[in-house]
Amino acid sequence: MKTKLLSVFFYFIALTSICNAQWTLQAPMVAARGQHGAVTHPNGNIYVWGGFTNSTTFSSMEIYNQATNTWSAGAPIPLPTRGMAFALGQDNMIYSFGGYDGGWLSFVYKYDVTTNTWTSMTPMPIPSWECTASTGPNGSIYVFGGENAMSNLQIFDPVNNTWSVGASLPVAVRMHSAITAPNGKIYIMGGFDGSTAVTNNQIYDPVLNAWSAGAPLPTARNQFGAVLGPDGKIYIIGGKNSGTNNVGPFYNNVDVYDPNTDTWATGTALPVAIGETEAAVVNGGIHLIAGTSGTYLTSNYRMEIAACTSLVVTTTPSTAICIGQNTSLTAIPSGGSPSYTYLWSNGSSSSSINVNPTTTTTYYVTVTDSINCTVLSQPIIISVSPPITLTASSNTAICNGASVQVSAQATGGDGNFTYTWAPNIGSGPGPHTVTPTTTTTYVVTVSDGCGTPASPDTITITVNPLPDVAFGGTNLSGCTPLITCFTDQTTVSSGSVTQWSWNFGDASPVSNVQNPCHTYTAASQYTVTLTATTNAGCSQTSTQTNYVDAHPVSHAAFTFTTVGPTVYFFDNSTSGVSWDWNFGDLTTSTLTDPVHVYTGNGQFTVCHIAPNIYGCSDTVCSVVTITGVGIEENSAAETMHIFPNPAREKFEIRNPKSGIKLIEIYDVAERQLYSQQLKAGSQQQIAVDVSGWKSGIYFVKTLDTDNNQRTMKLIKL
């Protein structure tokens, strides 16, 4: 079973017509085979590889040189295969698709005749054999049908090494042919539908990706040789009716199809019936190579096409145009037998045509002279610059005062782009930095050297307002701890304020409350900052310097000395500027160091308040215990006087009577601070300097001549 194809190429300068053509044997192949691949290369050689005999699948390649009528060996395909599809690409590489070797194959190989090497390409999406392939005018290779994919059209892009899918075949077939005609359409002829050979002539239009039907084959057949002859006609040669390997009946008849008229004619029959064969055209003749007549063959038959070599055509060269432009294509025939008729691949029939393709398009012209000799022109490729496509940067939003970059990038056209911005922010694609103060739409327009229709695009920069940040506060000045409450007074022209950040100026954590209260514990002046953020993410800050004034509090302290019901109070406060005493017995004083006489015994809570210059006061309280009110004190008063008592600088101790011989002074810790012996029977006045003593209570002890001891309290202020 085999893949029927034939790869198509357009390298003919002169065509021939079918006049008295005969088949002759040429040098045979080395190895007999059928279901092989065969492609003519522009270098004039025919390349044959792979194939099958009853028990062997081949990988070997043989190369036929028609000029010398000799065969040589080429590099074998990496994997044995038969019934594969094949085609000559527009890159002059030979492509082999799928096939069979114990199972359906999906591999794709590319053969380079200059290096004699095979290269693996992206595999077929659907493995298949007995499929066919042909190169379309756009350079894609179309793989049709085949076992396991009988209705599928798989399209290979040799440039990008990728696959895509085309419209399904109307009639599912295998073992058929695929020939690209000068009109750019691909003809899928004959084949096997799974039960019998068919006569279908299915015509595929690569431009429209659509199918139509042509005149059916005169004879139902499959696994035949098929080729586009030098005369622009399709030759169907030999073949068979069976779907089984090496089983007939086999055919020797030749049917010739004219794509221009959709008609069939009968060609010169083969000397023998041959199926599972391949055909190729080289140097004005058709070769039918190998196959089987019940036994696999090495045969190489050639049929010369009658001379029309004097008919040639010269055309306008390939060129490039801008989209929307026209160009003129002209065919100038010479030789042959005038007059001439013309058939362009777009259906026009004059010698010159105007075309305005919107995409890159390949054109051909077939010229026929008065004796039906035909010449097919070289391809004329009109490269069309694509439309300009402009991609501008995205719309965005910013806050008032911020900057943003805008840019645009053009593709297509002829590549010579001119960018125009409105409002004018510069030239070229950018990026350009803009700082709009209001929402602004920037329009960028691109043109090129072709005069291609200008392509505009827009970028809108939405400008969101900043908040107008303001705040107030209550209890902004006072004594520590000072509790100050703040009120957000921020406004925004559109949107809303959604976030707040307060810095109270005392190194405390920020607050995110809209209207916070804060306690200042240390005396100082504090700078307060509020940052407000809108729902659009725009932030602004307001700062009020020395906004809060927290005053210090004085430190109240006192000591006291109790002498009977009399208590001597001593102020030890710091930073106080006035004094408020409450003695705990419903009496008060505003003196600095008051002396208070209690009228009864008991415990009295004495509180001292000492405000500073800010009016920030501290209060301290202490308990005073009074005893002995109304009980006579045993003292030395009758024999000794102390003045003043209390005193700050010195005491004077007077001994009005004789009998005192020793005076000693102790502190409350019973440490002796002073001692003085008196002369018996004498009166004395003694001054004691106490300026260096601490404030407090001291005890004067006397000893008389009778050794009686008495004690008296002294108060040091």
KAGINOR-V842278 format. One record per residue. N is the residue number from 1. RES is the residue in three letters. PSI is psi as a letter, one per 40 degrees, with the letter a starting at -180 (NA if undefined). OMEGA is omega as a letter, one per 30 degrees, with the letter a starting at -180 (999 if undefined). NEAR is the number of other ideal C-beta (glycine too) atoms within 10 Angstrom. Layout:
BEGIN
<<N:RES:PSI:OMEGA:NEAR> <N:RES:PSI:OMEGA:NEAR>>
END
This chain:
BEGIN
<<1:MET:i:a:22> <2:LYS:i:l:32> <3:THR:h:a:37> <4:LYS:h:a:35> <5:LEU:i:k:28> <6:LEU:h:l:28> <7:SER:i:a:27> <8:VAL:h:l:22> <9:PHE:i:a:20> <10:PHE:g:a:17> <11:TYR:f:a:15> <12:PHE:h:l:20> <13:ILE:d:a:14> <14:ALA:i:l:19> <15:LEU:i:l:27> <16:THR:i:l:22> <17:SER:i:a:21> <18:ILE:h:a:19> <19:CYS:h:l:13> <20:ASN:f:a:7> <21:ALA:i:l:18> <22:GLN:i:l:9> <23:TRP:h:l:22> <24:THR:i:l:11> <25:LEU:h:l:10> <26:GLN:a:a:17> <27:ALA:h:a:14> <28:PRO:i:l:14> <29:MET:i:l:19> <30:VAL:d:a:12> <31:ALA:h:l:17> <32:ALA:i:a:17> <33:ARG:i:l:29> <34:GLY:i:l:26> <35:GLN:f:a:34> <36:HIS:a:l:29> <37:GLY:i:l:30> <38:ALA:h:a:26> <39:VAL:h:l:23> <40:THR:h:l:24> <41:HIS:i:l:20> <42:PRO:e:l:12> <43:ASN:e:l:13> <44:GLY:e:l:13> <45:ASN:i:l:19> <46:ILE:h:a:22> <47:TYR:h:a:21> <48:VAL:h:a:26> <49:TRP:i:l:27> <50:GLY:a:l:29> <51:GLY:a:a:32> <52:PHE:i:l:26> <53:THR:a:a:18> <54:ASN:d:a:10> <55:SER:e:a:5> <56:THR:h:l:12> <57:THR:h:a:19> <58:PHE:i:l:23> <59:SER:e:a:17> <60:SER:i:l:19> <61:MET:h:l:21> <62:GLU:i:a:23> <63:ILE:h:a:19> <64:TYR:h:l:24> <65:ASN:h:a:15> <66:GLN:d:a:20> <67:ALA:d:a:9> <68:THR:e:a:9> <69:ASN:f:a:11> <70:THR:i:l:11> <71:TRP:i:l:21> <72:SER:i:a:12> <73:ALA:i:l:11> <74:GLY:i:l:20> <75:ALA:h:l:16> <76:PRO:i:l:14> <77:ILE:i:a:21> <78:PRO:d:a:13> <79:LEU:h:l:16> <80:PRO:i:a:19> <81:THR:i:l:28> <82:ARG:i:l:28> <83:GLY:f:a:33> <84:MET:i:l:34> <85:ALA:i:a:32> <86:PHE:i:a:30> <87:ALA:i:l:29> <88:LEU:h:a:24> <89:GLY:i:l:18> <90:GLN:e:l:20> <91:ASP:e:a:12> <92:ASN:f:l:14> <93:MET:i:l:18> <94:ILE:h:a:23> <95:TYR:h:l:25> <96:SER:h:a:27> <97:PHE:h:l:30> <98:GLY:a:a:30> <99:GLY:a:a:32> <100:TYR:h:l:26> <101:ASP:g:a:18> <102:GLY:e:l:7> <103:GLY:i:l:9> <104:TRP:h:a:20> <105:LEU:i:l:23> <106:SER:e:a:16> <107:PHE:i:l:19> <108:VAL:h:l:23> <109:TYR:i:l:21> <110:LYS:h:a:17> <111:TYR:h:l:24> <112:ASP:h:a:14> <113:VAL:d:a:17> <114:THR:d:a:8> <115:THR:e:a:9> <116:ASN:f:a:12> <117:THR:i:l:12> <118:TRP:i:l:21> <119:THR:h:l:12> <120:SER:h:l:11> <121:MET:a:l:19> <122:THR:h:a:14> <123:PRO:i:l:14> <124:MET:i:l:23> <125:PRO:d:a:15> <126:ILE:h:l:17> <127:PRO:i:a:19> <128:SER:i:l:30> <129:TRP:i:a:27> <130:GLU:f:l:32> <131:CYS:i:l:34> <132:THR:i:a:33> <133:ALA:i:l:28> <134:SER:i:a:29> <135:THR:h:l:24> <136:GLY:i:a:22> <137:PRO:d:a:23> <138:ASN:e:l:16> <139:GLY:e:l:15> <140:SER:i:l:18> <141:ILE:h:a:24> <142:TYR:h:a:23> <143:VAL:h:a:32> <144:PHE:h:l:31> <145:GLY:a:a:32> <146:GLY:i:a:35> <147:GLU:h:a:22> <148:ASN:e:l:18> <149:ALA:f:a:25> <150:MET:d:l:22> <151:SER:e:a:14> <152:ASN:i:l:20> <153:LEU:h:l:21> <154:GLN:h:a:24> <155:ILE:h:a:17> <156:PHE:h:l:25> <157:ASP:h:a:14> <158:PRO:d:a:19> <159:VAL:d:a:10> <160:ASN:e:l:8> <161:ASN:f:a:11> <162:THR:i:a:11> <163:TRP:i:l:17> <164:SER:a:a:11> <165:VAL:h:l:12> <166:GLY:a:a:19> <167:ALA:h:a:13> <168:SER:i:l:13> <169:LEU:h:l:21> <170:PRO:d:l:15> <171:VAL:h:a:17> <172:ALA:h:a:16> <173:VAL:i:l:30> <174:ARG:i:a:28> <175:MET:f:a:33> <176:HIS:a:l:33> <177:SER:i:l:30> <178:ALA:h:a:30> <179:ILE:h:l:23> <180:THR:h:a:25> <181:ALA:i:l:23> <182:PRO:d:l:23> <183:ASN:e:l:20> <184:GLY:e:a:19> <185:LYS:i:a:20> <186:ILE:h:a:24> <187:TYR:h:l:22> <188:ILE:h:a:27> <189:MET:i:l:28> <190:GLY:a:a:27> <191:GLY:a:a:35> <192:PHE:h:a:26> <193:ASP:e:a:19> <194:GLY:e:l:12> <195:SER:d:a:7> <196:THR:i:l:11> <197:ALA:i:a:25> <198:VAL:i:l:23> <199:THR:e:a:14> <200:ASN:i:l:19> <201:ASN:g:a:21> <202:GLN:h:a:23> <203:ILE:h:a:19> <204:TYR:h:l:24> <205:ASP:h:a:15> <206:PRO:d:a:19> <207:VAL:d:a:14> <208:LEU:e:a:10> <209:ASN:f:a:12> <210:ALA:i:a:11> <211:TRP:i:l:17> <212:SER:i:a:12> <213:ALA:h:l:12> <214:GLY:i:l:19> <215:ALA:h:a:13> <216:PRO:i:l:14> <217:LEU:i:l:22> <218:PRO:d:a:15> <219:THR:h:l:16> <220:ALA:h:a:18> <221:ARG:i:l:30> <222:ASN:i:l:28> <223:GLN:f:l:36> <224:PHE:i:l:35> <225:GLY:h:l:29> <226:ALA:h:a:27> <227:VAL:i:l:25> <228:LEU:h:a:27> <229:GLY:i:l:25> <230:PRO:e:l:25> <231:ASP:e:l:24> <232:GLY:e:l:23> <233:LYS:i:a:25> <234:ILE:h:a:24> <235:TYR:h:l:26> <236:ILE:h:a:28> <237:ILE:h:l:30> <238:GLY:a:a:27> <239:GLY:a:a:32> <240:LYS:i:a:28> <241:ASN:d:a:18> <242:SER:i:l:18> <243:GLY:e:a:20> <244:THR:i:l:8> <245:ASN:h:l:18> <246:ASN:f:l:21> <247:VAL:h:l:14> <248:GLY:a:g:14> <249:PRO:i:l:13> <250:PHE:i:a:25> <251:TYR:i:l:24> <252:ASN:e:a:16> <253:ASN:i:a:18> <254:VAL:h:l:24> <255:ASP:h:a:22> <256:VAL:h:a:19> <257:TYR:h:l:25> <258:ASP:h:a:17> <259:PRO:d:a:21> <260:ASN:d:a:15> <261:THR:e:a:10> <262:ASP:f:a:12> <263:THR:i:a:12> <264:TRP:i:l:20> <265:ALA:i:a:13> <266:THR:h:l:11> <267:GLY:a:l:20> <268:THR:h:a:16> <269:ALA:i:l:14> <270:LEU:i:l:22> <271:PRO:d:a:13> <272:VAL:i:l:14> <273:ALA:h:a:19> <274:ILE:h:l:27> <275:GLY:i:a:29> <276:GLU:f:a:33> <277:THR:i:l:31> <278:GLU:i:l:31> <279:ALA:i:l:28> <280:ALA:i:a:24> <281:VAL:h:l:22> <282:VAL:h:l:20> <283:ASN:f:l:12> <284:GLY:e:l:19> <285:GLY:i:l:20> <286:ILE:h:l:25> <287:HIS:h:l:25> <288:LEU:h:a:25> <289:ILE:h:l:26> <290:ALA:a:a:27> <291:GLY:a:a:34> <292:THR:i:l:27> <293:SER:f:a:21> <294:GLY:d:l:12> <295:THR:h:a:9> <296:TYR:h:a:22> <297:LEU:i:l:21> <298:THR:e:a:16> <299:SER:i:l:20> <300:ASN:g:a:21> <301:TYR:i:l:25> <302:ARG:h:l:20> <303:MET:h:l:22> <304:GLU:h:l:16> <305:ILE:h:a:22> <306:ALA:i:a:14> <307:ALA:h:l:13> <308:CYS:f:a:25> <309:THR:e:l:17> <310:SER:e:a:13> <311:LEU:h:l:25> <312:VAL:i:l:18> <313:VAL:h:l:24> <314:THR:h:a:13> <315:THR:i:l:18> <316:THR:h:a:18> <317:PRO:i:l:9> <318:SER:i:a:13> <319:THR:i:l:12> <320:ALA:i:l:14> <321:ILE:i:l:18> <322:CYS:i:l:16> <323:ILE:h:a:21> <324:GLY:e:a:14> <325:GLN:i:l:16> <326:ASN:i:l:9> <327:THR:i:a:16> <328:SER:h:l:10> <329:LEU:h:a:21> <330:THR:h:l:13> <331:ALA:h:a:24> <332:ILE:g:l:13> <333:PRO:i:l:22> <334:SER:i:a:13> <335:GLY:a:a:15> <336:GLY:a:a:24> <337:SER:h:l:13> <338:PRO:i:g:10> <339:SER:i:a:9> <340:TYR:i:l:19> <341:THR:i:a:16> <342:TYR:i:l:18> <343:LEU:h:l:21> <344:TRP:i:a:22> <345:SER:e:l:22> <346:ASN:e:l:16> <347:GLY:e:l:8> <348:SER:i:a:16> <349:SER:f:l:10> <350:SER:i:a:12> <351:SER:d:l:17> <352:SER:h:l:13> <353:ILE:i:l:19> <354:ASN:h:l:10> <355:VAL:i:l:18> <356:ASN:g:a:13> <357:PRO:i:l:17> <358:THR:e:l:10> <359:THR:i:l:11> <360:THR:h:a:15> <361:THR:i:l:19> <362:THR:h:a:19> <363:TYR:i:l:23> <364:TYR:i:l:22> <365:VAL:h:l:27> <366:THR:h:a:23> <367:VAL:h:l:25> <368:THR:h:l:23> <369:ASP:a:a:21> <370:SER:e:l:11> <371:ILE:f:l:11> <372:ASN:e:l:16> <373:CYS:h:a:26> <374:THR:i:l:27> <375:VAL:h:l:29> <376:LEU:h:a:24> <377:SER:i:l:25> <378:GLN:i:l:16> <379:PRO:i:l:18> <380:ILE:h:a:22> <381:ILE:h:l:16> <382:ILE:h:l:20> <383:SER:h:a:13> <384:VAL:h:l:20> <385:SER:h:a:20> <386:PRO:i:l:15> <387:PRO:i:l:16> <388:ILE:h:l:23> <389:THR:h:a:13> <390:LEU:h:l:21> <391:THR:h:l:13> <392:ALA:i:l:20> <393:SER:i:a:20> <394:SER:i:l:8> <395:ASN:i:a:13> <396:THR:i:l:12> <397:ALA:i:l:15> <398:ILE:i:l:19> <399:CYS:i:a:17> <400:ASN:h:a:15> <401:GLY:e:l:12> <402:ALA:i:l:14> <403:SER:i:l:10> <404:VAL:i:l:17> <405:GLN:h:l:11> <406:VAL:i:a:23> <407:SER:i:l:15> <408:ALA:i:l:25> <409:GLN:h:a:15> <410:ALA:i:l:22> <411:THR:i:a:14> <412:GLY:a:a:18> <413:GLY:a:l:25> <414:ASP:e:l:17> <415:GLY:e:l:12> <416:ASN:g:a:9> <417:PHE:i:l:21> <418:THR:h:a:13> <419:TYR:h:l:19> <420:THR:h:a:13> <421:TRP:h:l:20> <422:ALA:h:f:12> <423:PRO:i:a:10> <424:ASN:h:l:8> <425:ILE:e:l:15> <426:GLY:a:l:13> <427:SER:i:l:11> <428:GLY:i:a:12> <429:PRO:e:a:20> <430:GLY:a:g:21> <431:PRO:i:l:13> <432:HIS:h:l:19> <433:THR:h:a:11> <434:VAL:i:l:19> <435:THR:g:a:12> <436:PRO:i:l:18> <437:THR:e:l:8> <438:THR:i:l:9> <439:THR:h:a:12> <440:THR:h:l:15> <441:THR:h:l:13> <442:TYR:h:l:23> <443:VAL:h:l:13> <444:VAL:h:l:24> <445:THR:h:a:18> <446:VAL:h:l:24> <447:SER:i:a:18> <448:ASP:a:a:21> <449:GLY:e:l:13> <450:CYS:e:a:20> <451:GLY:e:l:13> <452:THR:i:l:21> <453:PRO:h:a:13> <454:ALA:i:a:14> <455:SER:h:l:21> <456:PRO:i:l:15> <457:ASP:i:a:17> <458:THR:i:l:13> <459:ILE:h:l:21> <460:THR:h:l:12> <461:ILE:h:l:21> <462:THR:h:a:14> <463:VAL:h:l:20> <464:ASN:h:a:20> <465:PRO:i:l:18> <466:LEU:i:l:20> <467:PRO:i:l:27> <468:ASP:g:a:14> <469:VAL:h:l:22> <470:ALA:i:l:14> <471:PHE:i:l:20> <472:GLY:a:a:13> <473:GLY:i:l:16> <474:THR:i:a:10> <475:ASN:f:a:12> <476:LEU:e:a:17> <477:SER:h:l:13> <478:GLY:a:a:17> <479:CYS:i:l:18> <480:THR:i:f:17> <481:PRO:h:a:11> <482:LEU:h:l:21> <483:ILE:h:a:12> <484:THR:h:l:22> <485:CYS:h:a:13> <486:PHE:i:l:24> <487:THR:h:l:12> <488:ASP:h:l:18> <489:GLN:f:a:14> <490:THR:i:l:20> <491:THR:i:l:13> <492:VAL:i:a:21> <493:SER:d:l:11> <494:SER:i:a:9> <495:GLY:a:a:14> <496:SER:i:l:11> <497:VAL:h:a:20> <498:THR:e:a:14> <499:GLN:i:l:14> <500:TRP:i:l:21> <501:SER:h:a:14> <502:TRP:h:l:23> <503:ASN:h:a:18> <504:PHE:e:l:21> <505:GLY:e:a:20> <506:ASP:f:l:16> <507:ALA:e:l:7> <508:SER:i:l:13> <509:PRO:i:l:8> <510:VAL:i:l:12> <511:SER:h:l:17> <512:ASN:e:l:10> <513:VAL:i:a:11> <514:GLN:d:a:17> <515:ASN:g:a:15> <516:PRO:i:l:17> <517:CYS:i:a:13> <518:HIS:i:l:20> <519:THR:h:l:13> <520:TYR:h:a:22> <521:THR:e:a:10> <522:ALA:i:a:12> <523:ALA:h:l:15> <524:SER:i:l:14> <525:GLN:h:a:12> <526:TYR:h:l:21> <527:THR:h:a:14> <528:VAL:h:a:22> <529:THR:h:l:18> <530:LEU:h:l:24> <531:THR:h:a:18> <532:ALA:i:a:27> <533:THR:h:a:20> <534:THR:i:l:22> <535:ASN:e:l:13> <536:ALA:e:l:20> <537:GLY:e:a:13> <538:CYS:h:a:22> <539:SER:i:l:16> <540:GLN:i:a:20> <541:THR:i:l:13> <542:SER:h:a:16> <543:THR:h:l:13> <544:GLN:h:a:17> <545:THR:h:l:10> <546:ASN:f:a:11> <547:TYR:d:a:20> <548:VAL:h:l:23> <549:ASP:h:a:16> <550:ALA:h:a:24> <551:HIS:i:l:18> <552:PRO:i:l:16> <553:VAL:h:l:18> <554:SER:i:l:24> <555:HIS:h:a:14> <556:ALA:h:l:23> <557:ALA:i:l:16> <558:PHE:i:l:21> <559:THR:i:l:14> <560:PHE:i:l:18> <561:THR:h:a:21> <562:THR:h:l:17> <563:VAL:g:a:16> <564:GLY:b:l:15> <565:PRO:e:a:16> <566:THR:h:l:15> <567:VAL:h:l:20> <568:TYR:h:a:20> <569:PHE:h:a:22> <570:PHE:h:a:15> <571:ASP:h:l:17> <572:ASN:f:a:15> <573:SER:i:l:21> <574:THR:i:l:12> <575:SER:e:l:16> <576:GLY:i:l:22> <577:VAL:e:l:13> <578:SER:i:a:14> <579:TRP:h:l:20> <580:ASP:h:a:16> <581:TRP:h:l:22> <582:ASN:h:a:17> <583:PHE:e:l:20> <584:GLY:e:l:19> <585:ASP:f:l:16> <586:LEU:e:l:6> <587:THR:i:a:14> <588:THR:i:l:13> <589:SER:i:l:16> <590:THR:e:l:9> <591:LEU:i:l:11> <592:THR:d:a:15> <593:ASP:g:a:18> <594:PRO:i:l:20> <595:VAL:h:a:16> <596:HIS:h:l:22> <597:VAL:h:l:13> <598:TYR:i:a:20> <599:THR:e:l:10> <600:GLY:i:l:10> <601:ASN:i:l:14> <602:GLY:a:l:12> <603:GLN:h:a:10> <604:PHE:h:l:19> <605:THR:h:a:12> <606:VAL:h:l:19> <607:CYS:h:a:16> <608:HIS:h:l:26> <609:ILE:h:a:18> <610:ALA:g:l:26> <611:PRO:i:l:21> <612:ASN:a:a:20> <613:ILE:d:l:12> <614:TYR:e:a:19> <615:GLY:e:l:12> <616:CYS:h:a:18> <617:SER:i:l:19> <618:ASP:i:l:19> <619:THR:h:l:13> <620:VAL:h:a:15> <621:CYS:i:l:13> <622:SER:i:a:15> <623:VAL:h:l:9> <624:VAL:h:l:18> <625:THR:h:a:11> <626:ILE:h:l:20> <627:THR:i:l:11> <628:GLY:e:l:11> <629:VAL:h:a:13> <630:GLY:e:l:9> <631:ILE:h:a:9> <632:GLU:h:a:6> <633:GLU:h:l:11> <634:ASN:h:a:9> <635:SER:i:l:14> <636:ALA:f:a:21> <637:ALA:d:a:11> <638:GLU:e:a:9> <639:THR:e:a:18> <640:MET:h:l:19> <641:HIS:i:l:15> <642:ILE:h:a:19> <643:PHE:i:f:11> <644:PRO:i:l:12> <645:ASN:h:g:17> <646:PRO:i:a:22> <647:ALA:i:a:17> <648:ARG:d:a:12> <649:GLU:d:a:12> <650:LYS:i:l:12> <651:PHE:i:l:23> <652:GLU:h:a:14> <653:ILE:h:a:25> <654:ARG:h:l:14> <655:ASN:g:a:22> <656:PRO:e:a:12> <657:LYS:i:l:13> <658:SER:i:l:16> <659:GLY:e:l:14> <660:ILE:h:a:25> <661:LYS:e:a:18> <662:LEU:h:l:15> <663:ILE:h:l:21> <664:GLU:i:l:17> <665:ILE:h:a:21> <666:TYR:i:l:17> <667:ASP:a:a:16> <668:VAL:e:l:10> <669:ALA:e:l:5> <670:GLU:f:l:7> <671:ARG:h:a:8> <672:GLN:h:a:10> <673:LEU:e:a:13> <674:TYR:i:l:18> <675:SER:h:a:11> <676:GLN:h:l:13> <677:GLN:h:a:11> <678:LEU:i:l:21> <679:LYS:h:a:11> <680:ALA:h:l:11> <681:GLY:e:a:10> <682:SER:i:l:11> <683:GLN:h:a:12> <684:GLN:i:l:14> <685:GLN:h:a:11> <686:ILE:h:l:14> <687:ALA:h:l:10> <688:VAL:h:l:19> <689:ASP:h:a:10> <690:VAL:e:a:21> <691:SER:d:a:9> <692:GLY:e:l:6> <693:TRP:i:l:17> <694:LYS:i:l:9> <695:SER:i:l:17> <696:GLY:a:a:17> <697:ILE:h:l:15> <698:TYR:i:a:23> <699:PHE:h:l:15> <700:VAL:h:l:22> <701:LYS:h:l:16> <702:THR:i:l:22> <703:LEU:h:a:16> <704:ASP:a:a:18> <705:THR:e:l:13> <706:ASP:e:a:7> <707:ASN:f:l:8> <708:ASN:h:a:12> <709:GLN:h:l:11> <710:ARG:i:a:17> <711:THR:i:l:14> <712:MET:h:a:21> <713:LYS:i:l:18> <714:LEU:i:l:24> <715:ILE:h:l:21> <716:LYS:h:l:20> <717:LEU:NA:999:15>>
END
